Amino acid sequence: SPIDEEALRGRLCYGGLDLASTTDIASLVLIFPKEDGGYDILTRFWIPKDQMRERVRRDRVPYYDWVKDGLISTTEGNVIDYDFIERDIKELCEKFNVKSIAYDRWNASSIVTNLTNDDVVELIPFGQGYASMSAPTKQIEVLALQGRLNHGDNHVLNWMCSNVVLKRDPADGVKIDKSKSIEKVDGMVSLAMAIGIALIDKKEEDTNVYEHRGM
C-alpha cells in the first residue's frame, strides 16, 4: 500500500546505512515497526550523476526514470558527495523518530563521525558476516512471505531484491552475497541491517521487562 511519510512522523524507526564505494549507489533504509510485527519501509538512494549516465548506457538500468520519480537522488560529479548524503540524513532524523542507524563498519566514512559528533542519531557498527546478518536475512524472507513488509511497491528496492544471491554456511547461516549477486543489492543489505538492530532492540527490551517484573 502507499507509504504516507507524514503519517510516519513520531513512530519508532530504525535505519540501515550502506555507503558502498565512492562511485556506486549508497543507500539508507528506514523501517517503522508495526503492531503485527511487520514494517513500513522508506528508502533513500544516492548515486553520482556521471556514474549513473555510464550505468544507464552500459547496463540499461532505468536510473533516469527512478530519479524522475524521486526514488534516487543524484550528486554532482563521478563520485558520491558524502556531504550531500549527510545533510539528507540529518533532515530525515529531524523529521522522524529514528532511534538508531546500523552501518557497515568497513565502508564507514566521515558521515558516521560527523553524525556521531553532532549527536544527530545513534550509529551502530554492524558486521556483514553470518553471525550478524543471518537472523535479519531470514526474517526478511519470513516477513515477505507473510506480506508484512510494506515499501509502497518501491521499484528500486524491488529491483535490488531481484538481484539478491544468498550464501550459506555449514550451520545454515545465510547472508547476501554481494560478489555473486547479479546487480546492485545495497538496499537489501541496508534493510537487513535495519531489521537486525530492530530485532536486537526488541530482544533487549523483552529481557529488561522480565528482569524488572518477573515472568
C-alpha positions in Angstrom: 0.0 0.0 0.0 1.2 3.6 -0.5 3.6 5.0 2.1 2.4 8.2 3.7 5.5 9.8 5.1 3.6 12.3 7.1 1.8 9.5 8.9 5.2 8.0 9.9 6.2 11.1 12.0 6.5 10.2 15.7 6.7 6.4 15.1 9.7 4.5 16.3 12.2 4.0 13.5 15.4 2.1 12.8 17.8 2.6 9.9 20.4 0.7 7.9 23.1 2.6 6.0 25.2 1.1 3.2 27.7 3.7 1.8 29.3 1.3 -0.6 32.1 2.7 -2.7 32.6 6.4 -3.7 31.5 5.6 -7.3 28.5 3.4 -6.5 25.0 3.5 -5.1 24.7 4.5 -1.4 21.5 3.5 0.4 19.6 4.2 3.6 16.6 2.2 4.6 14.3 3.3 7.4 11.9 0.8 8.9 8.9 1.6 11.1 7.7 -1.3 13.3 4.0 -2.2 13.1 1.8 -3.8 15.7 1.6 -7.0 13.6 5.4 -7.4 13.7 5.9 -6.1 10.2 7.4 -2.9 9.0 6.6 0.1 6.9 9.7 1.0 4.8 11.2 4.2 3.5 14.3 4.2 1.2 16.8 6.8 0.2 19.3 6.1 -2.6 22.2 8.3 -3.9 24.4 7.9 -7.0 27.0 10.1 -8.7 25.4 11.7 -11.7 28.2 10.8 -14.1 28.3 7.2 -13.0 24.6 7.0 -13.4 24.9 8.0 -17.1 27.5 5.4 -17.7 25.5 2.7 -16.0 22.4 3.5 -18.0 24.3 3.2 -21.2 26.2 0.0 -20.2 23.7 -1.9 -18.1 20.4 -0.5 -19.4 19.1 0.1 -15.8 16.3 2.8 -15.8 18.0 5.2 -13.4 16.7 8.2 -15.2 13.1 7.1 -14.6 13.9 6.4 -10.9 15.4 9.8 -10.5 12.4 11.5 -12.2 10.1 9.6 -9.8 12.1 10.7 -6.8 13.4 7.2 -5.9 17.1 8.1 -6.3 19.0 11.3 -5.7 22.0 12.2 -7.8 25.1 14.0 -6.6 27.3 16.1 -9.0 30.4 14.5 -10.5 31.6 10.9 -10.7 32.0 10.2 -7.0 29.5 10.3 -4.2 29.1 13.6 -2.4 29.1 12.5 1.2 28.2 16.0 2.4 25.0 15.8 0.4 24.1 12.4 2.0 24.9 13.7 5.5 22.5 16.6 5.0 19.8 14.3 3.8 20.3 12.0 6.8 20.2 14.9 9.3 16.9 16.1 7.7 15.4 12.6 8.0 16.4 12.4 11.6 14.8 15.7 12.3 11.6 14.6 10.6 11.3 11.1 12.0 11.8 9.4 15.4 15.0 7.5 14.4 16.3 5.6 17.4 19.5 4.2 15.7 21.1 3.5 12.4 23.2 0.5 11.7 26.1 0.8 9.3 28.7 -1.4 7.6 31.9 -0.6 9.6 34.1 -1.5 6.6 32.5 1.2 4.5 32.3 3.9 7.2 33.2 7.4 6.2 33.3 10.9 7.7 29.4 10.8 7.7 29.5 8.4 10.7 31.9 10.6 12.6 30.1 13.8 11.9 26.6 12.4 12.7 28.0 11.0 16.0 29.8 14.2 16.9 26.8 16.3 16.2 24.6 13.9 18.3 22.2 13.5 15.5 21.4 9.8 15.9 23.0 6.7 17.5 25.2 5.0 14.9 25.8 1.3 15.4 28.5 -0.7 13.6 27.0 -3.8 12.1 29.0 -6.8 10.9 28.5 -8.3 7.5 29.2 -11.9 8.4 26.9 -14.7 9.1 26.8 -14.0 12.9 25.2 -10.6 12.3 23.4 -11.0 9.0 21.8 -14.4 9.2 18.9 -13.7 11.6 17.7 -10.5 9.8 18.1 -12.0 6.4 16.0 -15.0 7.4 13.5 -12.6 9.0 13.1 -10.6 5.7 12.1 -13.9 4.0 9.6 -14.7 6.7 8.0 -11.3 6.7 7.9 -11.1 2.9 6.1 -14.4 2.7 3.7 -13.2 5.3 3.1 -9.9 3.4 4.3 -7.8 6.3 6.9 -5.7 4.5 5.4 -2.6 3.1 7.6 -0.4 0.9 4.8 1.1 -1.3 6.0 -1.0 -4.3 9.3 0.8 -4.4 10.7 -0.1 -7.9 14.4 0.3 -6.9 14.0 -2.0 -3.8 12.1 -4.5 -6.0 15.0 -4.5 -8.5 17.6 -4.9 -5.8 15.7 -7.8 -4.2 15.6 -9.5 -7.6 19.4 -9.3 -7.8 20.0 -11.0 -4.4 22.0 -14.2 -4.3 22.2 -15.8 -0.8 25.3 -17.5 0.6 25.0 -20.3 3.2 27.5 -21.7 5.7 27.6 -25.3 7.0 25.4 -24.2 10.0 22.7 -23.0 7.7 23.5 -19.3 8.3 22.7 -17.1 5.4 23.8 -13.7 4.2 23.5 -11.6 1.0 26.5 -12.3 -1.3 27.4 -9.0 -2.9 30.1 -10.6 -5.0 27.7 -13.2 -6.6 24.6 -11.0 -6.9 23.6 -10.2 -10.4 23.4 -6.4 -9.9 23.1 -3.9 -7.1 21.7 -5.2 -3.7 22.7 -2.3 -1.4 19.1 -1.5 -0.4 18.5 -5.1 0.7 21.7 -5.0 2.7 20.5 -1.8 4.4 17.1 -3.4 5.0 18.8 -6.4 6.7 20.9 -4.2 8.9 17.9 -2.1 10.0 15.9 -5.2 10.8 18.9 -6.6 12.6 19.2 -3.7 15.1 15.4 -3.7 15.5 15.5 -7.4 16.5 18.3 -6.8 18.9 16.5 -3.8 20.5 13.3 -5.8 20.9 15.2 -8.7 22.4 16.8 -6.4 24.9 13.5 -4.7 25.7 11.8 -8.0 26.3 14.6 -9.2 28.6 14.6 -6.0 30.6 10.8 -6.3 31.1 11.1 -9.7 32.6 14.1 -8.7 34.8 12.0 -6.0 36.3 8.6 -7.6 36.7 9.3 -11.3 36.6 7.8 -13.8 34.2 
